[in-house]
Amino acid sequence: MHPKIYRVCSKPTALAAANSKEAPAYSSYGKDQGFIFPIGKSAAFAYATALNYLLRKDSPQRMQVGDASTVFWAERQDPFESIFGDIFQDNPDASTAAVRALLDAVHSGHWGPSDETLRYHVLGLAPNAARISIRFYHCVTLRELGQRIAQHFEDLSLARGPNDPQYPSLKRLLQAVCLTTKTQPFGDIDRLPPALGGAVVDAILAGPDVPYPSLWLNAAVGRCRAERAVNYLRAAAIKACLNRQIRFRHGTEKEFLPMLDLSNTHPAYRLGRLFAVLEKIQEEASGGGLNATIRDRYYGAASSTPVAVFTTVLRLKNAHLKKLAPGRVAWFEKLLGEVLGPLSDFPKHLPLPDQGRFALGYYHQRQDFFTRKPQDTPDTPEGEPA
């Protein structure tokens, strides 16, 4: 009988177990129960003792992501041994310092007292009925681990506000795609699909071109539509998922940049930009006195069925432009011409990946409005040319 493993399931559970010996399906070749998977007593004791040590309470080599208990260790003691927990758990001060140390080592090639060929192990465990399921397992060198974590943050890199974290933790990223409640303003992590957290970690470690789970993109786009808000963390998740899909397919589409890409002519991205411009026109025309903008009324429909919405909002913008100064009208009309240029028609429907491109175009354009440029003057609204 294999020893019990603690703190993975609701009660101590064996990593390997079989049903009653009376069940013929579990008695192959005349073997039953633990004899189906024979292992020496000393080996069973060794792995169970080591695993329970890694899973102990407040262990720096364990983190919980969704239903997956993830443990990580190096083949020998090393300063970077707890790097995985420092980076992905929600501790902004520790994670920022840890990420910078790791990225500096990756870019410079100087690992200090660490050995870049030292092998690291990452094991994901999840409850599965009366047993423990191995969700994923990776064994990589420190250099490979650093490169894959660096690629993860490169995929997430996005223009951000002053209060947004440069290196968002995995917990905060997953919270952003969950329903927000009064007690969980960042998102109720308990509502996260059980397998999603472990699948994201698995993709990070599997390689720089391995796609993130499509469920992550679906959840991020769904929250944007449901709450009619494209915040930094959701936009970062969408960008990372889309860029990984682009690299995996080796197509002609270029990867999305952290900031506004004027050369990106994808219709969905352009429609997102257009929606942000129309919202900005409405805000300026109202003098900031609006309780709700076109985003609050039309975002969900605009991002999924553009043809049903854009004819209406483009007609409304004419009335809003009449309230602006001639210089602002000319500037907005020039911007609208630039955004609409590559668009020949409004699509009837956008598939889910294109809804992600719409959200990213909207976010990029909004961030660009609030980024002061060198040519701005005090009399010009912040983020727009004089």
TIBA-208457 format. One record per residue (C-alpha): residue in three letters; x, y negated, z negated. Coordinates in steps of 0.5 Angstrom, whole numbers, m for minus. Example, Ala and Ser with C-alpha at 12.3 -4.5 7.8 and 13.67 -1.06 7.14 Angstrom:
! TIBA-208457
<residuo = Ala xx = 25 yy = 9 zz = m16>
<residuo = Ser xx = 27 yy = 2 zz = m14>
***
This chain:
! TIBA-208457
<residuo = Met xx = 0 yy = 0 zz = 0>
<residuo = His xx = 3 yy = m7 zz = 2>
<residuo = Pro xx = 3 yy = m12 zz = m4>
<residuo = Lys xx = m2 yy = m18 zz = m4>
<residuo = Ile xx = 0 yy = m25 zz = m1>
<residuo = Tyr xx = m3 yy = m31 zz = m5>
<residuo = Arg xx = m6 yy = m37 zz = m3>
<residuo = Val xx = m7 yy = m36 zz = 4>
<residuo = Cys xx = m14 yy = m33 zz = 3>
<residuo = Ser xx = m19 yy = m34 zz = m2>
<residuo = Lys xx = m16 yy = m28 zz = m6>
<residuo = Pro xx = m10 yy = m25 zz = m6>
<residuo = Thr xx = m10 yy = m21 zz = 1>
<residuo = Ala xx = m5 yy = m16 zz = 4>
<residuo = Leu xx = m2 yy = m18 zz = 11>
<residuo = Ala xx = m3 yy = m10 zz = 13>
<residuo = Ala xx = m9 yy = m6 zz = 11>
<residuo = Ala xx = m13 yy = m1 zz = 14>
<residuo = Asn xx = m21 yy = 1 zz = 12>
<residuo = Ser xx = m23 yy = 7 zz = 8>
<residuo = Lys xx = m19 yy = 14 zz = 11>
<residuo = Glu xx = m26 yy = 16 zz = 12>
<residuo = Ala xx = m27 yy = 12 zz = 18>
<residuo = Pro xx = m24 yy = 16 zz = 24>
<residuo = Ala xx = m23 yy = 10 zz = 28>
<residuo = Tyr xx = m17 yy = 8 zz = 23>
<residuo = Ser xx = m14 yy = 15 zz = 22>
<residuo = Ser xx = m10 yy = 16 zz = 28>
<residuo = Tyr xx = m6 yy = 22 zz = 29>
<residuo = Gly xx = m8 yy = 25 zz = 22>
<residuo = Lys xx = m5 yy = 18 zz = 19>
<residuo = Asp xx = m10 yy = 14 zz = 14>
<residuo = Gln xx = m9 yy = 8 zz = 10>
<residuo = Gly xx = m2 yy = 5 zz = 9>
<residuo = Phe xx = 1 yy = 11 zz = 13>
<residuo = Ile xx = m2 yy = 8 zz = 20>
<residuo = Phe xx = 4 yy = 3 zz = 19>
<residuo = Pro xx = 9 yy = 6 zz = 15>
<residuo = Ile xx = 14 yy = 1 zz = 12>
<residuo = Gly xx = 19 yy = 3 zz = 6>
<residuo = Lys xx = 18 yy = 0 zz = m1>
<residuo = Ser xx = 24 yy = m4 zz = m1>
<residuo = Ala xx = 22 yy = m7 zz = 5>
<residuo = Ala xx = 15 yy = m9 zz = 3>
<residuo = Phe xx = 17 yy = m11 zz = m3>
<residuo = Ala xx = 22 yy = m16 zz = 0>
<residuo = Tyr xx = 18 yy = m19 zz = 5>
<residuo = Ala xx = 12 yy = m20 zz = 0>
<residuo = Thr xx = 16 yy = m23 zz = m5>
<residuo = Ala xx = 20 yy = m28 zz = 0>
<residuo = Leu xx = 13 yy = m30 zz = 3>
<residuo = Asn xx = 9 yy = m31 zz = m4>
<residuo = Tyr xx = 15 yy = m36 zz = m6>
<residuo = Leu xx = 15 yy = m40 zz = 1>
<residuo = Leu xx = 7 yy = m40 zz = m1>
<residuo = Arg xx = 8 yy = m42 zz = m8>
<residuo = Lys xx = 4 yy = m48 zz = m11>
<residuo = Asp xx = 8 yy = m55 zz = m9>
<residuo = Ser xx = 12 yy = m51 zz = m4>
<residuo = Pro xx = 16 yy = m56 zz = 0>
<residuo = Gln xx = 17 yy = m51 zz = 6>
<residuo = Arg xx = 9 yy = m50 zz = 6>
<residuo = Met xx = 4 yy = m54 zz = 9>
<residuo = Gln xx = m4 yy = m53 zz = 11>
<residuo = Val xx = m6 yy = m55 zz = 18>
<residuo = Gly xx = m14 yy = m53 zz = 18>
<residuo = Asp xx = m14 yy = m46 zz = 16>
<residuo = Ala xx = m7 yy = m44 zz = 18>
<residuo = Ser xx = m2 yy = m44 zz = 12>
<residuo = Thr xx = 4 yy = m45 zz = 16>
<residuo = Val xx = 11 yy = m44 zz = 12>
<residuo = Phe xx = 18 yy = m45 zz = 15>
<residuo = Trp xx = 25 yy = m43 zz = 13>
<residuo = Ala xx = 32 yy = m43 zz = 16>
<residuo = Glu xx = 37 yy = m37 zz = 16>
<residuo = Arg xx = 41 yy = m41 zz = 10>
<residuo = Gln xx = 40 yy = m47 zz = 6>
<residuo = Asp xx = 41 yy = m54 zz = 10>
<residuo = Pro xx = 39 yy = m61 zz = 9>
<residuo = Phe xx = 34 yy = m60 zz = 15>
<residuo = Glu xx = 30 yy = m54 zz = 12>
<residuo = Ser xx = 24 yy = m58 zz = 9>
<residuo = Ile xx = 24 yy = m63 zz = 16>
<residuo = Phe xx = 17 yy = m60 zz = 18>
<residuo = Gly xx = 13 yy = m61 zz = 12>
<residuo = Asp xx = 16 yy = m68 zz = 11>
<residuo = Ile xx = 14 yy = m70 zz = 18>
<residuo = Phe xx = 7 yy = m67 zz = 19>
<residuo = Gln xx = 4 yy = m68 zz = 12>
<residuo = Asp xx = 1 yy = m75 zz = 11>
<residuo = Asn xx = 7 yy = m78 zz = 7>
<residuo = Pro xx = 8 yy = m84 zz = 11>
<residuo = Asp xx = 15 yy = m86 zz = 7>
<residuo = Ala xx = 18 yy = m79 zz = 8>
<residuo = Ser xx = 15 yy = m78 zz = 15>
<residuo = Thr xx = 18 yy = m84 zz = 18>
<residuo = Ala xx = 25 yy = m83 zz = 15>
<residuo = Ala xx = 25 yy = m76 zz = 16>
<residuo = Val xx = 23 yy = m77 zz = 24>
<residuo = Arg xx = 28 yy = m82 zz = 25>
<residuo = Ala xx = 34 yy = m78 zz = 22>
<residuo = Leu xx = 32 yy = m72 zz = 26>
<residuo = Leu xx = 31 yy = m77 zz = 33>
<residuo = Asp xx = 38 yy = m80 zz = 31>
<residuo = Ala xx = 41 yy = m73 zz = 31>
<residuo = Val xx = 37 yy = m71 zz = 37>
<residuo = His xx = 40 yy = m77 zz = 41>
<residuo = Ser xx = 47 yy = m78 zz = 39>
<residuo = Gly xx = 48 yy = m70 zz = 38>
<residuo = His xx = 51 yy = m71 zz = 31>
<residuo = Trp xx = 48 yy = m67 zz = 26>
<residuo = Gly xx = 52 yy = m69 zz = 20>
<residuo = Pro xx = 53 yy = m63 zz = 15>
<residuo = Ser xx = 48 yy = m59 zz = 19>
<residuo = Asp xx = 49 yy = m53 zz = 24>
<residuo = Glu xx = 45 yy = m55 zz = 31>
<residuo = Thr xx = 45 yy = m47 zz = 32>
<residuo = Leu xx = 42 yy = m45 zz = 26>
<residuo = Arg xx = 36 yy = m41 zz = 27>
<residuo = Tyr xx = 29 yy = m44 zz = 24>
<residuo = His xx = 23 yy = m40 zz = 23>
<residuo = Val xx = 16 yy = m42 zz = 23>
<residuo = Leu xx = 10 yy = m38 zz = 21>
<residuo = Gly xx = 3 yy = m39 zz = 21>
<residuo = Leu xx = m2 yy = m35 zz = 17>
<residuo = Ala xx = m10 yy = m35 zz = 17>
<residuo = Pro xx = m15 yy = m31 zz = 13>
<residuo = Asn xx = m18 yy = m26 zz = 18>
<residuo = Ala xx = m24 yy = m22 zz = 14>
<residuo = Ala xx = m20 yy = m17 zz = 9>
<residuo = Arg xx = m13 yy = m19 zz = 12>
<residuo = Ile xx = m9 yy = m24 zz = 14>
<residuo = Ser xx = m8 yy = m26 zz = 21>
<residuo = Ile xx = m1 yy = m28 zz = 24>
<residuo = Arg xx = m3 yy = m34 zz = 28>
<residuo = Phe xx = 4 yy = m36 zz = 31>
<residuo = Tyr xx = 11 yy = m35 zz = 30>
<residuo = His xx = 17 yy = m38 zz = 33>
<residuo = Cys xx = 24 yy = m38 zz = 32>
<residuo = Val xx = 29 yy = m43 zz = 35>
<residuo = Thr xx = 35 yy = m47 zz = 33>
<residuo = Leu xx = 36 yy = m53 zz = 30>
<residuo = Arg xx = 37 yy = m57 zz = 36>
<residuo = Glu xx = 31 yy = m54 zz = 40>
<residuo = Leu xx = 27 yy = m55 zz = 34>
<residuo = Gly xx = 29 yy = m63 zz = 34>
<residuo = Gln xx = 28 yy = m63 zz = 41>
<residuo = Arg xx = 21 yy = m60 zz = 41>
<residuo = Ile xx = 19 yy = m65 zz = 35>
<residuo = Ala xx = 22 yy = m71 zz = 39>
<residuo = Gln xx = 18 yy = m69 zz = 45>
<residuo = His xx = 12 yy = m69 zz = 41>
<residuo = Phe xx = 13 yy = m76 zz = 38>
<residuo = Glu xx = 15 yy = m78 zz = 45>
<residuo = Asp xx = 8 yy = m76 zz = 48>
<residuo = Leu xx = 4 yy = m79 zz = 42>
<residuo = Ser xx = 8 yy = m86 zz = 43>
<residuo = Leu xx = 3 yy = m91 zz = 45>
<residuo = Ala xx = 2 yy = m99 zz = 44>
<residuo = Arg xx = 0 yy = m100 zz = 37>
<residuo = Gly xx = m2 yy = m105 zz = 32>
<residuo = Pro xx = 2 yy = m108 zz = 26>
<residuo = Asn xx = m2 yy = m103 zz = 21>
<residuo = Asp xx = m1 yy = m97 zz = 26>
<residuo = Pro xx = 4 yy = m92 zz = 24>
<residuo = Gln xx = 10 yy = m91 zz = 29>
<residuo = Tyr xx = 10 yy = m83 zz = 27>
<residuo = Pro xx = 3 yy = m81 zz = 26>
<residuo = Ser xx = 2 yy = m75 zz = 21>
<residuo = Leu xx = m1 yy = m69 zz = 24>
<residuo = Lys xx = m6 yy = m69 zz = 19>
<residuo = Arg xx = m8 yy = m76 zz = 20>
<residuo = Leu xx = m8 yy = m74 zz = 28>
<residuo = Leu xx = m13 yy = m69 zz = 26>
<residuo = Gln xx = m17 yy = m73 zz = 22>
<residuo = Ala xx = m18 yy = m78 zz = 27>
<residuo = Val xx = m22 yy = m73 zz = 31>
<residuo = Cys xx = m27 yy = m71 zz = 26>
<residuo = Leu xx = m33 yy = m74 zz = 23>
<residuo = Thr xx = m32 yy = m80 zz = 19>
<residuo = Thr xx = m36 yy = m81 zz = 12>
<residuo = Lys xx = m37 yy = m85 zz = 6>
<residuo = Thr xx = m32 yy = m81 zz = 2>
<residuo = Gln xx = m27 yy = m79 zz = 8>
<residuo = Pro xx = m26 yy = m86 zz = 12>
<residuo = Phe xx = m21 yy = m83 zz = 16>
<residuo = Gly xx = m25 yy = m77 zz = 18>
<residuo = Asp xx = m27 yy = m71 zz = 14>
<residuo = Ile xx = m21 yy = m66 zz = 15>
<residuo = Asp xx = m26 yy = m60 zz = 13>
<residuo = Arg xx = m30 yy = m61 zz = 19>
<residuo = Leu xx = m24 yy = m59 zz = 23>
<residuo = Pro xx = m25 yy = m53 zz = 28>
<residuo = Pro xx = m21 yy = m48 zz = 24>
<residuo = Ala xx = m16 yy = m46 zz = 29>
<residuo = Leu xx = m15 yy = m53 zz = 32>
<residuo = Gly xx = m9 yy = m55 zz = 27>
<residuo = Gly xx = m5 yy = m48 zz = 28>
<residuo = Ala xx = m6 yy = m49 zz = 36>
<residuo = Val xx = m3 yy = m56 zz = 36>
<residuo = Val xx = 3 yy = m54 zz = 32>
<residuo = Asp xx = 4 yy = m47 zz = 36>
<residuo = Ala xx = 4 yy = m52 zz = 42>
<residuo = Ile xx = 9 yy = m57 zz = 39>
<residuo = Leu xx = 14 yy = m51 zz = 38>
<residuo = Ala xx = 13 yy = m47 zz = 44>
<residuo = Gly xx = 16 yy = m52 zz = 49>
<residuo = Pro xx = 15 yy = m59 zz = 52>
<residuo = Asp xx = 11 yy = m57 zz = 57>
<residuo = Val xx = 6 yy = m53 zz = 54>
<residuo = Pro xx = m1 yy = m56 zz = 54>
<residuo = Tyr xx = m4 yy = m58 zz = 47>
<residuo = Pro xx = m11 yy = m54 zz = 46>
<residuo = Ser xx = m16 yy = m57 zz = 50>
<residuo = Leu xx = m21 yy = m57 zz = 44>
<residuo = Trp xx = m16 yy = m63 zz = 41>
<residuo = Leu xx = m18 yy = m67 zz = 48>
<residuo = Asn xx = m25 yy = m65 zz = 47>
<residuo = Ala xx = m26 yy = m67 zz = 40>
<residuo = Ala xx = m22 yy = m74 zz = 41>
<residuo = Val xx = m26 yy = m76 zz = 47>
<residuo = Gly xx = m32 yy = m74 zz = 44>
<residuo = Arg xx = m31 yy = m78 zz = 38>
<residuo = Cys xx = m29 yy = m84 zz = 42>
<residuo = Arg xx = m36 yy = m83 zz = 45>
<residuo = Ala xx = m40 yy = m82 zz = 39>
<residuo = Glu xx = m37 yy = m88 zz = 35>
<residuo = Arg xx = m36 yy = m92 zz = 41>
<residuo = Ala xx = m29 yy = m94 zz = 39>
<residuo = Val xx = m22 yy = m92 zz = 42>
<residuo = Asn xx = m17 yy = m93 zz = 36>
<residuo = Tyr xx = m10 yy = m92 zz = 36>
<residuo = Leu xx = m10 yy = m85 zz = 33>
<residuo = Arg xx = m15 yy = m82 zz = 38>
<residuo = Ala xx = m12 yy = m86 zz = 44>
<residuo = Ala xx = m5 yy = m82 zz = 42>
<residuo = Ala xx = m8 yy = m76 zz = 42>
<residuo = Ile xx = m11 yy = m77 zz = 49>
<residuo = Lys xx = m5 yy = m79 zz = 52>
<residuo = Ala xx = m1 yy = m73 zz = 49>
<residuo = Cys xx = m6 yy = m68 zz = 52>
<residuo = Leu xx = m6 yy = m71 zz = 58>
<residuo = Asn xx = 1 yy = m72 zz = 59>
<residuo = Arg xx = 2 yy = m65 zz = 57>
<residuo = Gln xx = m3 yy = m62 zz = 62>
<residuo = Ile xx = 0 yy = m66 zz = 68>
<residuo = Arg xx = 7 yy = m63 zz = 66>
<residuo = Phe xx = 4 yy = m56 zz = 66>
<residuo = Arg xx = 1 yy = m57 zz = 73>
<residuo = His xx = 7 yy = m60 zz = 76>
<residuo = Gly xx = 2 yy = m64 zz = 80>
<residuo = Thr xx = 3 yy = m71 zz = 84>
<residuo = Glu xx = 0 yy = m75 zz = 78>
<residuo = Lys xx = 5 yy = m79 zz = 74>
<residuo = Glu xx = 5 yy = m79 zz = 66>
<residuo = Phe xx = 1 yy = m84 zz = 62>
<residuo = Leu xx = 6 yy = m90 zz = 59>
<residuo = Pro xx = 6 yy = m92 zz = 52>
<residuo = Met xx = 3 yy = m99 zz = 55>
<residuo = Leu xx = m1 yy = m102 zz = 60>
<residuo = Asp xx = 1 yy = m99 zz = 67>
<residuo = Leu xx = m1 yy = m103 zz = 73>
<residuo = Ser xx = 1 yy = m98 zz = 78>
<residuo = Asn xx = m4 yy = m93 zz = 76>
<residuo = Thr xx = m9 yy = m93 zz = 81>
<residuo = His xx = m13 yy = m87 zz = 78>
<residuo = Pro xx = m21 yy = m89 zz = 78>
<residuo = Ala xx = m22 yy = m86 zz = 71>
<residuo = Tyr xx = m16 yy = m90 zz = 68>
<residuo = Arg xx = m18 yy = m97 zz = 73>
<residuo = Leu xx = m26 yy = m96 zz = 70>
<residuo = Gly xx = m23 yy = m96 zz = 63>
<residuo = Arg xx = m19 yy = m102 zz = 64>
<residuo = Leu xx = m25 yy = m105 zz = 68>
<residuo = Phe xx = m30 yy = m104 zz = 62>
<residuo = Ala xx = m25 yy = m107 zz = 57>
<residuo = Val xx = m24 yy = m114 zz = 62>
<residuo = Leu xx = m32 yy = m114 zz = 62>
<residuo = Glu xx = m32 yy = m114 zz = 54>
<residuo = Lys xx = m27 yy = m119 zz = 54>
<residuo = Ile xx = m31 yy = m124 zz = 58>
<residuo = Gln xx = m37 yy = m123 zz = 54>
<residuo = Glu xx = m33 yy = m124 zz = 47>
<residuo = Glu xx = m30 yy = m130 zz = 50>
<residuo = Ala xx = m37 yy = m133 zz = 53>
<residuo = Ser xx = m40 yy = m132 zz = 46>
<residuo = Gly xx = m35 yy = m135 zz = 42>
<residuo = Gly xx = m34 yy = m129 zz = 38>
<residuo = Gly xx = m41 yy = m129 zz = 35>
<residuo = Leu xx = m44 yy = m123 zz = 38>
<residuo = Asn xx = m46 yy = m117 zz = 33>
<residuo = Ala xx = m45 yy = m112 zz = 38>
<residuo = Thr xx = m42 yy = m112 zz = 45>
<residuo = Ile xx = m43 yy = m108 zz = 51>
<residuo = Arg xx = m38 yy = m103 zz = 48>
<residuo = Asp xx = m43 yy = m101 zz = 43>
<residuo = Arg xx = m49 yy = m101 zz = 48>
<residuo = Tyr xx = m46 yy = m98 zz = 54>
<residuo = Tyr xx = m39 yy = m94 zz = 52>
<residuo = Gly xx = m42 yy = m87 zz = 52>
<residuo = Ala xx = m45 yy = m88 zz = 59>
<residuo = Ala xx = m40 yy = m92 zz = 62>
<residuo = Ser xx = m35 yy = m86 zz = 61>
<residuo = Ser xx = m39 yy = m81 zz = 63>
<residuo = Thr xx = m44 yy = m83 zz = 68>
<residuo = Pro xx = m40 yy = m90 zz = 71>
<residuo = Val xx = m45 yy = m91 zz = 77>
<residuo = Ala xx = m51 yy = m92 zz = 72>
<residuo = Val xx = m48 yy = m97 zz = 68>
<residuo = Phe xx = m43 yy = m101 zz = 72>
<residuo = Thr xx = m48 yy = m104 zz = 77>
<residuo = Thr xx = m51 yy = m107 zz = 70>
<residuo = Val xx = m45 yy = m110 zz = 67>
<residuo = Leu xx = m42 yy = m113 zz = 73>
<residuo = Arg xx = m49 yy = m117 zz = 74>
<residuo = Leu xx = m49 yy = m119 zz = 67>
<residuo = Lys xx = m41 yy = m122 zz = 67>
<residuo = Asn xx = m44 yy = m127 zz = 72>
<residuo = Ala xx = m48 yy = m130 zz = 67>
<residuo = His xx = m42 yy = m130 zz = 62>
<residuo = Leu xx = m37 yy = m133 zz = 67>
<residuo = Lys xx = m41 yy = m139 zz = 67>
<residuo = Lys xx = m40 yy = m141 zz = 60>
<residuo = Leu xx = m33 yy = m141 zz = 61>
<residuo = Ala xx = m28 yy = m146 zz = 63>
<residuo = Pro xx = m26 yy = m146 zz = 70>
<residuo = Gly xx = m19 yy = m144 zz = 69>
<residuo = Arg xx = m21 yy = m138 zz = 65>
<residuo = Val xx = m26 yy = m136 zz = 70>
<residuo = Ala xx = m21 yy = m136 zz = 76>
<residuo = Trp xx = m16 yy = m132 zz = 71>
<residuo = Phe xx = m22 yy = m127 zz = 70>
<residuo = Glu xx = m24 yy = m126 zz = 77>
<residuo = Lys xx = m16 yy = m125 zz = 79>
<residuo = Leu xx = m16 yy = m120 zz = 74>
<residuo = Leu xx = m22 yy = m117 zz = 76>
<residuo = Gly xx = m20 yy = m117 zz = 83>
<residuo = Glu xx = m13 yy = m113 zz = 81>
<residuo = Val xx = m17 yy = m108 zz = 77>
<residuo = Leu xx = m23 yy = m107 zz = 82>
<residuo = Gly xx = m18 yy = m106 zz = 88>
<residuo = Pro xx = m16 yy = m99 zz = 89>
<residuo = Leu xx = m24 yy = m97 zz = 87>
<residuo = Ser xx = m28 yy = m95 zz = 93>
<residuo = Asp xx = m34 yy = m93 zz = 89>
<residuo = Phe xx = m37 yy = m92 zz = 82>
<residuo = Pro xx = m37 yy = m84 zz = 81>
<residuo = Lys xx = m43 yy = m81 zz = 79>
<residuo = His xx = m40 yy = m77 zz = 74>
<residuo = Leu xx = m33 yy = m76 zz = 70>
<residuo = Pro xx = m31 yy = m69 zz = 68>
<residuo = Leu xx = m28 yy = m69 zz = 61>
<residuo = Pro xx = m21 yy = m70 zz = 62>
<residuo = Asp xx = m23 yy = m76 zz = 66>
<residuo = Gln xx = m27 yy = m79 zz = 60>
<residuo = Gly xx = m20 yy = m79 zz = 57>
<residuo = Arg xx = m17 yy = m83 zz = 62>
<residuo = Phe xx = m22 yy = m88 zz = 62>
<residuo = Ala xx = m21 yy = m88 zz = 54>
<residuo = Leu xx = m14 yy = m89 zz = 55>
<residuo = Gly xx = m15 yy = m95 zz = 61>
<residuo = Tyr xx = m20 yy = m98 zz = 56>
<residuo = Tyr xx = m15 yy = m98 zz = 50>
<residuo = His xx = m9 yy = m100 zz = 54>
<residuo = Gln xx = m12 yy = m106 zz = 57>
<residuo = Arg xx = m15 yy = m108 zz = 50>
<residuo = Gln xx = m8 yy = m108 zz = 47>
<residuo = Asp xx = m5 yy = m112 zz = 53>
<residuo = Phe xx = m10 yy = m117 zz = 51>
<residuo = Phe xx = m8 yy = m118 zz = 44>
<residuo = Thr xx = 0 yy = m118 zz = 46>
<residuo = Arg xx = 3 yy = m124 zz = 46>
<residuo = Lys xx = 8 yy = m125 zz = 52>
<residuo = Pro xx = 13 yy = m130 zz = 53>
<residuo = Gln xx = 9 yy = m134 zz = 58>
<residuo = Asp xx = 4 yy = m135 zz = 53>
<residuo = Thr xx = 3 yy = m142 zz = 51>
<residuo = Pro xx = m1 yy = m145 zz = 44>
<residuo = Asp xx = m7 yy = m147 zz = 48>
<residuo = Thr xx = m8 yy = m140 zz = 52>
<residuo = Pro xx = m12 yy = m134 zz = 48>
<residuo = Glu xx = m6 yy = m130 zz = 46>
<residuo = Gly xx = m4 yy = m124 zz = 50>
<residuo = Glu xx = m6 yy = m128 zz = 57>
<residuo = Pro xx = m2 yy = m132 zz = 62>
<residuo = Ala xx = m2 yy = m139 zz = 62>
***
